[in-house]
């Protein structure tokens, strides 16, 4: 048989095998990605790739290997779901790296977690000053959970004793220059109201709008194809060298 045909057939078998086995494993590989899960995912993917391109050996050998690895992961998931000790051994456990505003150097050293890593992950969360941090926990998936000190936590309507504004997902009213009439109907909104809102923003034609949404709280968002950006700095405003 032609090698190209063999690769195509093996590729189809490997693709659907990996798809089926991936469905069996569930979403844990994505939602709770530990280092061990990461290695397992790479190994299973590598076996599937070998199944496709390794023409010097029989396909069933690689398929059996793929099946064995997948079943092993399923068995391991079953065990860790029912045994906290096994889950702790396989996945590890969260480690407190900042406690009461103090960095836990010994704990970080055991995890080979550097101060540079801590600062980077804090910046990812919008924290640029360690004085704001009360507790920081390095989770088993490598993410950092942070609790700010009370004085640095954001104020909520509950703190101010005021009723919170309604919140929710914005509904698309216009997409790619087209009105989504079904969404207008669901929200009990007329096209006249929509046109009036657009005119208030200086937009006279629906075709100018790339996206328009409305939230349950009444926040109306519009983005046009040609954004009307105000000039902030113009080089012509500055005199040349004397």
N, C-alpha and C positions, 0 to 999 in steps of 0.2 A: 504493500500500500504506500502511496505517496506520503513523504514525511510531512508535507504541509497539511494534508488531510488528517494525519495522525495527530498533529499538534492541535488542529481545530477541534477534533473530537475529544481529545484529552482536556483541552481548555474548557469546553462546554461541561464535561463531567466534573472537573475541578471547581468551576464557577458555581454550579448548582449544588455541589456537595458542600462547599464552603458557605453558601447561602443558607442551606438547610441546617447545617451544624451551628451557624451563627444564630439562627432563630431559636434553636434549642438552648443555646447558652444564655439567651435573653440579653438584656441591656446592661448587665453588670459590667461588662468590659468597658463601657463608655461612662456610665454614671458613677462607677466606683473603681476607677482605674488605679490599681496599685502597681508597684514595680513588678510583682510576680504576674499579675494579670497582663501587663505589658509584654513581658517575655513570652507568656503563653500565646498571646495574640500573634506575635511575630513568628513564633515557631509554627503554629498552625497555618499561617499564611505562606510561610516558606515551603512547607510540605505540599500545599496546593500548587504553588508555582513549580516545584520540582515535578509533580505529577503531570504538569502540562508540557514541560520542555525536556525532561530526561528521557530521551527516546531509547537509550541503551538498556533500559530495564523495563520490566513489565509494569503496566499501570496499576494492577491490583495491589502490588506491594506498597506503593505510595498511598493508595486509597485506604488500605488496612492501617497504615501508620497514622493517617489523618483521622480515621475512626477511633483508634486507640487514644490519641491525644484528646480528642473531643470528649470521649467517654470519661477519661481521667479528670478533665475539668469539671464535668457534670458531677462526678462522684465527690470531688473536692468541694464543690459548691454545696452539695447536700450535707457533707460533714460539717463545714464551717457554719452553715445556717442553724445547725442543731447543737453545736458545741462552741461555747464562747472561748474555751481554752484553745481549741484548734484554730478558730478564727484569729485569735491573738497571736498564735505561733506563725500562721501563714501570712496574715496581712500586717501584723504588727499592731501597735496601738498609738493613739494620739500622744504627743509629747508637749508639755508646757515649756515654751521657750522664753516667755516673759510672764513674770508673776508679780503682781502688785507693783508694776512699773520697773521691776528689776529683771535684767537679762540673766537667764539661767545658763551660764557658760558651760557647766559640766554636762547638762542635758544636751546642749547643742553639740558639744564635742563628741558625745557618744553617737549622735546621729550623723556626724560629719556634716553638720549644717553650719555654714559660715555666717558671720555678721553681715557680709555683703548680700547673702541670700535673704536674710531677714529684712534688710533695708529695701531690697528690690521688691519683695512681696508686699511690704507695707506701702511702698509708693504705688504699687498696682491697685491698692485699695484707697488711694488718695490721702495717705498719711505720710507726711514728710517730717514730722517731729516726733521722736520717741517719747517725749513728755506726755503725749496724748494717750499713750497705750497703757491700759491697766493689765490686761491679760492677752497673750497671743499663744495660740495652740497650733502646732504643726500636725495636720491630720494625716491619716495613713495614705491618702492619695496624693500627698505632697502639697496640698493647699494650706494656706494659713488663715485661721479664723481669729478675728481680733475683736476684743471688747475695749472700747474707749473708756477713759475716765469720765465720771459723771459730768464734769464741767465742759467736756468737749463733745458730748453727745448732742445730736441735733434736737431742736425743740419740736415737739409734736403738738397737734391741736389739743390733745389730752392735757398736756402741761399747761396750756393757756386757758383751759376750760371753755373751748369753743367747739362747736359742732364741725366735724371734718367734712370736707367737700367730697361729693361723689367721685369715685374713681373707677377706672375700668379700661378696657382695650378700645382704642380708637376705631371707629367704623369708616371704611373708605366710602367717600361720596363721589369723588372723581378719580379716575385712574387712566393715565395715558390719554388725556384729553377727552375722555368719555364719561358721561354721568352714569353712575350705577343706580338705576331707577329703583331696583328692588330694595336697595339699602335705604333710599329715601322713603320708600313706602313703609319699610319696617320701623323707621324712626319717626314716621308721621311728619316728614319734612317736605315742603313744596319746592319745586324748582325756582319759583320766584324768590323764596327766602334764600336759596343758595346763590342766585345771581346777585341779590342785594349784598350778601356777605362778600362776594368777590369784588363787586364794585367799590365797596368800602375799602378794599385793599388795592384799588387801582387796576383791577383786572376786568376787562370788558368782554373777553372772549374765552369760552370754555377750552378751546384748543390750546390756549397758552398754559394751561394747568397740567403739570405732570401728576401731582397727587394732592388730594384734599381729604382730610379726615376730621371727624368730630367725636370727641370723647363724651361719656355720660355726664361729666361735669360741665359740659358746654364749651370746652376748649376747641376752637376751630383752627386747624393747621392747613396752610397752603404752600405748595412748592411749585414754582413755574419752571418751564424749560429754560427761559432766559432770566436768571435771577437778577433782580434789580439791586445790585450791591452799591452802596454809597462809597464814594471815594474818601478814604481816610487820609492817605498820604499821597501827595503828588510831588514829584521831584521838581516840577516847575514852580512850586511854591517857595522853593529855597533859592536864595541868591547864589550865584556862582562864586568861585574863589576871587578874593580881591587882588 
